[in-house]
């Protein structure tokens, strides 16, 4: 991964007024991925939308990490089921000749 695809975690924390320990806790929970280079912590740009959503859940909605883990799991499950419904709907359309 190129360093241009990484955001320094301390800059993200400063911008969003959060603690770096929160990012470490999210990583320990498996909710985000982080990269360490020369003892500095970076967040991949691809993780930013997820990280910002988690920050809002925790700081704005006051949901604890366990609640965030549950919400994330349920949203992923819902998305998986939605994809499955689309796949089955497409298959059914193929057989019905629509």
KEKE-3310 file (N, C-alpha, C; in steps of 0.2 Angstrom, whole numbers, plus 5000, padded with zeros to 4 digits):
npx = (5004:5003:5010:5003:4990:4986:4981:4988:4984:4984:4982:4969:4962:4965:4958:4945:4943:4945:4951:4967:4967:4954:4954:4963:4956:4945:4952:4957:4944:4942:4935:4940:4954:4971:4987:5004:5019:5035:5033:5022:5005:4993:4979:4970:4964:4953:4946:4941:4927:4920:4926:4923:4909:4909:4914:4904:4894:4899:4904:4894:4881:4883:4885:4892:4907:4904:4891:4892:4899:4889:4880:4887:4889:4875:4872:4880:4876:4863:4866:4872:4861:4852:4860:4859:4845:4844:4851:4844:4832:4836:4839:4826:4820:4826:4821:4808:4807:4806)
npy = (4994:5011:5025:5037:5033:5032:5040:5049:5044:5052:5064:5063:5061:5073:5082:5077:5078:5067:5054:5045:5032:5028:5024:5014:5005:5002:4995:4984:4978:4974:4981:4991:4993:4997:5004:5002:5012:5014:5016:5025:5028:5024:5027:5018:5026:5020:5016:5027:5031:5021:5023:5036:5035:5026:5034:5044:5036:5033:5045:5055:5048:5041:5028:5013:5003:4989:4990:4996:4986:4976:4983:4985:4972:4968:4977:4973:4960:4962:4969:4958:4949:4957:4957:4944:4943:4951:4943:4931:4936:4941:4928:4922:4931:4928:4915:4917:4925:4938)
npz = (5000:4996:5003:5000:5001:5014:5029:5042:5058:5070:5064:5059:5072:5078:5069:5071:5084:5094:5104:5101:5106:5104:5091:5091:5099:5091:5081:5088:5091:5078:5069:5061:5050:5053:5049:5054:5053:5055:5069:5069:5067:5054:5045:5032:5017:5012:5023:5029:5027:5035:5047:5050:5052:5063:5072:5073:5079:5091:5098:5095:5096:5107:5109:5115:5113:5112:5108:5095:5089:5088:5080:5068:5064:5062:5052:5042:5040:5036:5024:5017:5016:5008:4996:4993:4991:4979:4970:4970:4965:4952:4946:4947:4938:4926:4924:4923:4912:4911)
capx = (5000:5007:5009:4998:4984:4986:4980:4990:4979:4984:4979:4962:4960:4965:4952:4938:4943:4944:4957:4970:4965:4948:4956:4966:4950:4941:4956:4956:4938:4941:4930:4944:4961:4976:4994:5010:5025:5040:5030:5017:4999:4990:4972:4970:4959:4947:4943:4939:4920:4918:4929:4919:4903:4910:4916:4898:4890:4902:4904:4888:4876:4885:4885:4898:4910:4900:4885:4895:4901:4883:4876:4891:4887:4869:4871:4884:4871:4857:4868:4872:4854:4850:4863:4856:4838:4845:4854:4838:4827:4839:4838:4819:4818:4829:4817:4801:4807:4805)
capy = (5000:5017:5030:5042:5030:5032:5046:5049:5043:5058:5070:5061:5062:5080:5085:5075:5079:5061:5051:5040:5026:5025:5021:5007:5000:4999:4990:4978:4975:4971:4986:4995:4991:5002:5002:5006:5013:5018:5018:5030:5024:5027:5024:5018:5030:5016:5015:5033:5032:5017:5026:5042:5032:5023:5040:5047:5032:5033:5051:5059:5045:5039:5020:5010:4998:4983:4991:4997:4980:4973:4987:4984:4965:4968:4980:4968:4954:4965:4970:4952:4947:4961:4955:4937:4944:4953:4938:4927:4940:4940:4922:4921:4935:4924:4909:4919:4928:4946)
capz = (5000:4995:5009:4998:5002:5021:5033:5049:5063:5074:5061:5059:5078:5079:5065:5074:5092:5097:5106:5097:5109:5101:5085:5093:5102:5085:5078:5093:5090:5072:5066:5056:5049:5053:5047:5058:5049:5060:5076:5068:5065:5049:5043:5025:5015:5010:5029:5031:5028:5040:5053:5052:5054:5070:5077:5075:5083:5098:5101:5094:5098:5114:5109:5117:5108:5111:5104:5089:5086:5086:5075:5062:5062:5059:5046:5037:5039:5032:5017:5014:5014:5002:4990:4991:4988:4972:4966:4969:4961:4945:4944:4945:4932:4921:4923:4921:4905:4911)
cpx = (5004:5005:5004:4991:4982:4985:4983:4984:4979:4981:4971:4959:4960:4959:4945:4937:4941:4951:4960:4968:4959:4949:4959:4961:4946:4945:4956:4950:4937:4936:4934:4951:4966:4983:4999:5016:5030:5037:5024:5011:4995:4983:4972:4964:4953:4943:4940:4931:4917:4920:4925:4912:4903:4911:4909:4894:4893:4902:4897:4881:4877:4883:4892:4901:4906:4894:4887:4896:4894:4880:4880:4889:4880:4868:4875:4879:4865:4859:4869:4866:4851:4853:4860:4849:4839:4847:4848:4833:4829:4838:4831:4817:4820:4824:4810:4801:4806:4810)
cpy = (5006:5021:5035:5039:5029:5039:5045:5049:5049:5064:5069:5063:5069:5084:5083:5076:5073:5059:5045:5033:5023:5021:5014:5002:4998:4994:4984:4974:4972:4975:4990:4992:4997:4999:5006:5006:5017:5020:5023:5026:5028:5023:5024:5022:5026:5015:5021:5033:5027:5020:5032:5040:5030:5029:5043:5043:5032:5039:5055:5055:5041:5031:5017:5005:4992:4984:4993:4991:4976:4977:4985:4977:4965:4971:4976:4963:4956:4966:4963:4949:4951:4959:4948:4938:4946:4947:4933:4930:4940:4933:4920:4925:4931:4918:4911:4923:4935:4950)
cpz = (5000:5001:5007:5000:5010:5024:5040:5054:5068:5071:5061:5066:5080:5076:5068:5081:5095:5099:5102:5100:5107:5095:5086:5096:5096:5081:5082:5092:5083:5067:5060:5056:5050:5051:5051:5053:5054:5066:5075:5065:5059:5047:5035:5023:5014:5017:5032:5032:5034:5047:5055:5054:5061:5075:5078:5080:5090:5101:5100:5097:5105:5114:5110:5112:5106:5107:5096:5085:5083:5080:5068:5060:5059:5053:5040:5035:5034:5025:5013:5012:5008:4996:4988:4988:4980:4968:4965:4964:4953:4942:4942:4939:4926:4919:4920:4914:4905:4907)
residu = (UNK:UNK:UNK:UNK:UNK:UNK:UNK:UNK:UNK:UNK:UNK:UNK:UNK:UNK:UNK:UNK:UNK:UNK:UNK:UNK:UNK:UNK:UNK:UNK:UNK:UNK:UNK:UNK:UNK:UNK:UNK:UNK:UNK:UNK:UNK:UNK:UNK:UNK:UNK:UNK:UNK:UNK:UNK:UNK:UNK:UNK:UNK:UNK:UNK:UNK:UNK:UNK:UNK:UNK:UNK:UNK:UNK:UNK:UNK:UNK:UNK:UNK:UNK:UNK:UNK:UNK:UNK:UNK:UNK:UNK:UNK:UNK:UNK:UNK:UNK:UNK:UNK:UNK:UNK:UNK:UNK:UNK:UNK:UNK:UNK:UNK:UNK:UNK:UNK:UNK:UNK:UNK:UNK:UNK:UNK:UNK:UNK:UNK)
# end
